[in-house]
Amino acid sequence: MTEKKRNRASRNRTTILTEAERQFYQSRLVRLRGPVMLQEVIDRTICQDVFEVLDWLPDRFVDLLFVDPPYNLSKSFNQHSFTQVSLAEYEHWLESWLGKLVRVLKPTASVYLCGDWRSSAAVHRVAERLFTVRNRITWEREKGRGARNNWKNCSEDIWFCTVSNDYTFNVEAVKLKRRVIAPYTDRRGQPKDWHESENGRFRLTHPSNIWTDLTVPFWSMPENTDHPTQKPEKMLAKIILASSNEGDIVLDPFLGSGTTSVVAKKLKRHYIGIEIDEFYCCLAERRLDMAEEDQSIQGYTDGVFWERNTLADQKKYERSKSPTGELQPALFPTEPNTDRSAQ
C-alpha cells in the first residue's frame, strides 16, 4: 500500500509517506529467516507476523514489553484484519503468543498489556497465569461516539505486570504537574506540597492508575498517522520512563505505526518493533527519522507531565526559565484542537 489519496487541510500535520519514501524505508526493514543475535535486531523494525519470529528471538533480553494487540473487535488494519471471536477464543489467542514471549523477558522485566472493556477480562486472566499483575491503568480516550442505549465508551485499560518482585519503577520520573486550586499552607504560611511561580501555583503529584491527561493523536499533531488505533506518544513516555532506564531494551510485538519505538528512541532506550503490515513499518521508520530532529513529546516538558490543555502554562514556564524569554519551538507542537472538522 502507498499513502492513501485524500484531501487534507493545509494545517493537517499527519505524517504521510510518498511512494519514494515507502520504497526507501522498505529497504531498512528486517525479515528474519531463523534464530538471530541481539545485535541483528536491536533498534530495528521487523516486518513479519509475530508468530513467525517469536521462536527466533534471543533469550532474556527484554527489559520492558509493551503490547497493544488487536482488541476483540472486527477491524481492518490496512491490508490485514482481525475478526471478533468468543471471549474464550480470544483468551486462547492471547496466550498462544504471549506465552512464547515470556522466554525473551529478563527476570526484572515489566509488561504492559492493552485492552478495551470487551477484551480486558481475557487479558487479565492470561496475565495472571504468566506474570504478577501489579495494577490496572484506565485511561480516558477523550473522544468517542455517544450511544442512545448505553454508556459512551471512552476509556481503555492497560494491565501492568512484572516477571518477578524485582523490577524497575521510577516514580519520580512520571509525576504529573497540576495547577493548584486550593493552596493549603502550613502553620508558618508556607506552601504545603506545592510551589508558587510568576505563572501560578503548581503541584507535582504521584501518578495514579487513572490517566485523564492523554490526547488521542489526530490531524493537528505531528505524531499522527493514518493508523486506526494509534496510541499517544505521551502514554508510552509514561510507561517507558516508569518501567525502564536509559539503555534498556523495549519490545513491542504489535508495533503499528511505531509509537513505542519512537518514544523509546526519544528517551534514550533501545527498541525492537514487530509489525506485520509493511506500510505501517515504513511509517514507523519515517517517524524514527523525524525523532532525530525533534525529541519532543507533547504534554511532557522539562522532565514532567502536564495536564491536558495546558500548553499556555507550559510556554509561560519555559519563558520564565529562558534568559532571553524565548521559546524553543520544537518543545511545543500545536495544541490539539478537538474540532475534527478540518481533518
QUIGIHU-V393255 format. One record per backbone hydrogen bond with DSSP energy under -0.5 kcal/mol. CO is the residue of the C=O (numbers start at 0). NH is the residue of the N-H. If there is no record, write none. Layout:
BEGIN
CO&NH / CO&NH
END
This chain:
BEGIN
3&5 / 5&7 / 8&11 / 16&2 / 17&21 / 18&22 / 19&23 / 20&24 / 21&25 / 22&26 / 23&26 / 24&27 / 24&28 / 25&28 / 29&46 / 36&39 / 36&40 / 37&40 / 37&41 / 40&43 / 43&45 / 43&272 / 44&29 / 44&46 / 45&47 / 45&274 / 48&51 / 48&52 / 49&52 / 49&53 / 52&55 / 52&56 / 53&56 / 55&35 / 61&105 / 62&109 / 63&65 / 63&250 / 64&111 / 66&113 / 70&72 / 72&74 / 74&81 / 76&79 / 79&76 / 81&74 / 85&89 / 86&90 / 87&91 / 88&92 / 89&93 / 90&94 / 91&95 / 92&96 / 93&96 / 93&97 / 94&98 / 96&100 / 97&101 / 98&101 / 99&102 / 100&103 / 100&104 / 101&104 / 102&59 / 103&60 / 103&61 / 105&108 / 107&167 / 108&162 / 109&64 / 110&160 / 111&66 / 112&158 / 114&156 / 115&119 / 118&122 / 119&123 / 120&124 / 121&125 / 122&126 / 123&127 / 124&128 / 125&129 / 126&130 / 130&132 / 131&161 / 134&159 / 136&157 / 137&210 / 138&140 / 138&155 / 140&215 / 144&152 / 151&153 / 153&140 / 153&141 / 155&138 / 156&114 / 157&136 / 157&159 / 158&112 / 158&160 / 159&133 / 159&134 / 160&110 / 161&131 / 164&166 / 168&170 / 169&172 / 170&173 / 171&174 / 174&304 / 175&177 / 175&204 / 176&306 / 177&202 / 178&180 / 180&182 / 181&183 / 183&191 / 185&188 / 189&185 / 190&192 / 194&201 / 196&199 / 199&196 / 200&179 / 201&194 / 202&177 / 202&204 / 204&175 / 208&137 / 208&210 / 209&211 / 210&139 / 217&220 / 218&12 / 220&223 / 223&14 / 226&229 / 231&235 / 232&236 / 233&237 / 234&238 / 235&239 / 236&240 / 237&241 / 238&242 / 239&243 / 241&169 / 244&247 / 247&269 / 248&62 / 248&63 / 249&271 / 250&65 / 251&273 / 254&257 / 257&261 / 258&262 / 259&263 / 260&264 / 261&265 / 262&266 / 263&268 / 264&267 / 267&246 / 269&249 / 270&42 / 270&43 / 271&251 / 272&45 / 273&254 / 274&47 / 275&277 / 276&280 / 277&281 / 278&282 / 279&283 / 280&284 / 281&285 / 282&286 / 283&287 / 284&288 / 285&289 / 286&290 / 288&291 / 288&292 / 289&292 / 289&293 / 296&299 / 298&305 / 299&296 / 300&303 / 303&300 / 304&176 / 306&309 / 309&313 / 310&314 / 311&315 / 312&316 / 313&317 / 314&318 / 315&319 / 316&320 / 317&321 / 326&328 / 327&330 / 328&331 / 335&337 / 337&339 / 338&341 / 339&342 / 341&8
END
